[in-house]
């Protein structure tokens, strides 16, 4: 006579499931955050944020998709003004993608027009990162002209725009004037001058914002 053993399945309460449900929700939310805009919507976003004319004059036709690693598989997606904490930007993005053509070289620029603040941009622009001679969108294999530097803004200076721009190059370039410098002057950079000098054409753009605190707040001693 066989004896059936009763299996005692563990009981899972809603409180035990809560962390898992929150994680799944955040993953699903981050997936939905991928940006898809029409060229007209891109232009409107850049004009509204004054990136046109502060950084560029002509709007691109595409969005450069940028994600920063947040925690484990969770990511911060850059979405035309997304506010991200500065401590989440200490390393380069986890991924950067844009529509590309084969047998074409691209340049990637990360710049801030709000140095030291948007109200008083006396150091505009501040170049945070420049990579040239990128094939397809394999930016890790490109020629680094300016090493990535995380933002380190002054407190109580409001929101700072960090602008990602992708340009199409006419050919593979030496960027000799830039690479010969022993010390990079990050301030007083001009995206428009740089792109005109190297005959670059705008392909894609996006930007995030860093909240450095309200200018009206008292500075802590």
N, C-alpha and C positions, 0 to 999 in steps of 0.2 A: 504494500500500500504506500503510494507516494504521498509525501507531505508537501503541500504548497507553502513556500515561504512568502510571507508578506513583506513587501518592500516599503520601507518608511522613507518617502521622499522628503527632502528638507523643505521646511516652510519658509518662504521668502515674503517678508512684509514690504509694504509700500515704502517704508523708510529705508529699507535696505536697497531697494531698486532705484531710489531717488538719484544717487550719484550717476548711475548708468544712464538713466533717462536724461539727465542734464547734459551729460557728455554727448549722447546721440543727438540731442537738440542743437547743441553748439556746432557739431559737425555738419548737420543738415543746414543750419543757418549760414555757415561759412561757405558751403557749396553754392547756395543761392546768391552769394555776394559777388560772384563773377560779373564783371561789367560788360554789357553789350549796349553800345550807343550808336546812333546814326551819326554821320559826319556833321549834320546840322546841330544835333544835341551836343556833340563834342565842342563845337564852336561856341555854343551858348554857355556851356560850363566854363570854358576858358575865359570868355569875356566877362561873365558874372563874377568870377574869382579874380579878375584883373591880371591873370597870367598873360593874357593879351591886353595891353601891350607891355607889361612889366618885364616879360622874359622873351616872348616870341611875338611876331607880327601876323604870320599866316597860320591858320589852324590846320592840324593834320586830319587825315581821313580815318585814322584808326586809334584804338585804345591800346596802350601798352599795359598788359596784365601783370601786376606786381603783387607778390605775397611775401609777407614776413612770417617766420615761424613764431608762433605764440606759445604753444605748449603741446608737446607730443605730436599728434596729427592735426591739432587745431592751428589755424593760421589767421593772421590779420591781412585781409584783402584791401588793397588800396583802391578807393572808389571815389575819385574826384572830390576830395575834401575830407575823407575819413580821418578822424582824430585818433592818433596812436601815441601812446606814451613814449617818451624819448628813450627810456631804458629797454624798450622792445626793438630798438633800431641800432643796437650796438654792433651787429654783424650785417653783412650784405643780405639782400632779400633771399628767401629760399628758392624763388623762381621768378623769372622775368620772361614774358612771351609777347611777341608781336607778329603780325603777318609779314612774311619775308619772301623774297625772290631768290631763286638759286643763282649762284655765280655772282652774288652781290655782296658788298661790304657795308656794314652799318657802324654808326657811333652811338653810344649810350651816354647820356649826361644826367646827373643828379645835381640840381642846383637849388639854392634858396635865395629869393629876391628880398627876404626880410631880415637882413643883417644890419645892425643888431636887433631891429624890430621893424614891423610893418609900418608903424607910424613914423619912424626915423631910419630909413634904410640907407644910412650913410656909407655902408660897406658893400652895397649891392653890386653884383651878385656874389654869393659865396659858393664856390664849387666844392661839392662834397665827393664827387666821383665822376671820372670820365674814362670810358673804355672805347677804343677805336678798333678798326679792322676786324669787326665781328662778322663771321660767316653765319648765314641763316639767323638764328637767335641764340647761338652758342656763346653767350657773353663771357663765360668762364675761360674760353680759349682766345679771347681778344687781346689786344695790346692795351695794357693799363697805362693811361697817361697821368691820371691823378688817383692815388690810392683812396679807397673808401674810408671816409671819416664820419663817424656817427655825430649827430648834432650835440652841441653843448651850449645851449642858448642861455642868455641872461634871464634870471627869474623876473616875473611880473612884467613881461613884455608882450603878453597876449599870444595870439595864434601866429605860428610861423608856417608858411607854405614850403613844402619840399616837392620839387617838380621833377618828374621823370620824363625825359625826352629821348626819342629815337630818331636818328637822321640816316638817310641813305647817302652813301659816299659815291662819288663818280668812279672811283677805283680804289685799290689798296694804296694807302697813304703812309708817308714816313712820319708825319707830325713832328718834323725835326725841330722846329722852333719851340715846341712844347717839351719834347723829350730831352733836349739839351740842357734844360734848366736844372741846376743843382738843388735849388729849393723852390718849391711850388708856392706861388703867391695865390692863396685861395680867395682872398677878398678882391673886390673890383673886377670880377670876372664878367664877361659879357657873352651870353649865348649867341646873340645876334652877330657880334663881331667874329666869334669863333666859327660859326657856321658859314658866314660869308667868306671868310679867309680860306676855308677848305672846300668851298663850293658844295655844302651839304644841303639836302632838301629834307624837310620835316616829314616824318612818316607816322609817328604815334606819340601820344602824350597821356599823362595821368598825374595826379598829385595827392599828397596827404598833408595833414596839418598836425603840428605839435602844439599842445596847449602849455604855454610857459607861465600862465597865471595872468590875472587881470592887472593892467597898469595902475588901477585904482587901489589894489591891495597894498597893505603895508609890508615893507620888506622886513623879514625877521632878522634880528640881530644875532 
